[in-house]
Amino acid sequence: MRQEQVTSQNERQLLGRVMRYLGLVETSEVERFFRYFHSLANLRYASRQQCQQYVAGLSQRRALLTAIDLGRWVQRAPRPLLGEVLASGQMGQLLMADLRYLPQERVDVFVLDAKHRILERQTVFQGTLTSCPVHPREIFQVAVRCGAAGVIIAHNHPSGSAEPSPNDLAFMHRLAECGELMGIPVLDGFVVGLKAYFSFREAGILPLPITSNKTERLKSD
């Protein structure tokens, strides 16, 4: 959805567009609105009586005021958080409760902010008893969309073993290298078995060692 900043220069045009969507006559209704409130900013200070006089029993005008209130609430509303990652052991216990009894292999990505708070948890793949085709692009699509500062990856082994396979080790290393290039580090990875979990961070495999900043300035010829 295209977003536009409301300014004193364009607020009449934006308000008129919303009024058209509500089925109101744009020209007369815009003038009526500004006659009562003078500006969109002044609406927040309007009394209930003033709003009722403006609405005058017309449901579309009431819907307009409600939509403006909703827009202000959206701007102030905090982003919902799903929890906070304090340690690999804490995450491991959470994942054991969620994943160890699943009959199929599943890959979940946890999107973290800079304070290691969980912004999003999403299942990116659901496989079979023995395999789960995974590609880094699907994981980092979620990370980029959610504005991740880091990610944690978790998957289960329906066989019950928590020991990472050679494919697991290769994939996590590839994923970590992709994250390093994108500036979204893979902070930990988990393999969940029936009675135990394996943490790549606890094993010293993740995160990758911090290297020099690969960001390069654009150069002109």
HELIX and SHEET records of a PDB file:
HELIX    1   1 GLU A   11  TYR A   21  1                                  11    
HELIX    2   2 GLU A   26  PHE A   37  1                                  12    
HELIX    3   3 ALA A   41  TYR A   45  5                                   5    
HELIX    4   4 ARG A   48  VAL A   55  1                                   8    
HELIX    5   5 SER A   59  ARG A   76  1                                  18    
HELIX    6   6 SER A   88  LEU A   99  1                                  12    
HELIX    7   7 PRO A  136  ARG A  145  1                                  10    
HELIX    8   8 PRO A  166  MET A  182  1                                  17    
SHEET    1   A 6 GLY A  83  GLU A  84  0                                        
SHEET    2   A 6 ARG A 117  GLN A 126 -1                                        
SHEET    3   A 6 ARG A 106  LEU A 112 -1                                        
SHEET    4   A 6 GLY A 150  ASN A 156 -1                                        
SHEET    5   A 6 VAL A 186  VAL A 192  1                                        
SHEET    6   A 6 TYR A 197  SER A 199 -1                                        
END                                                                             
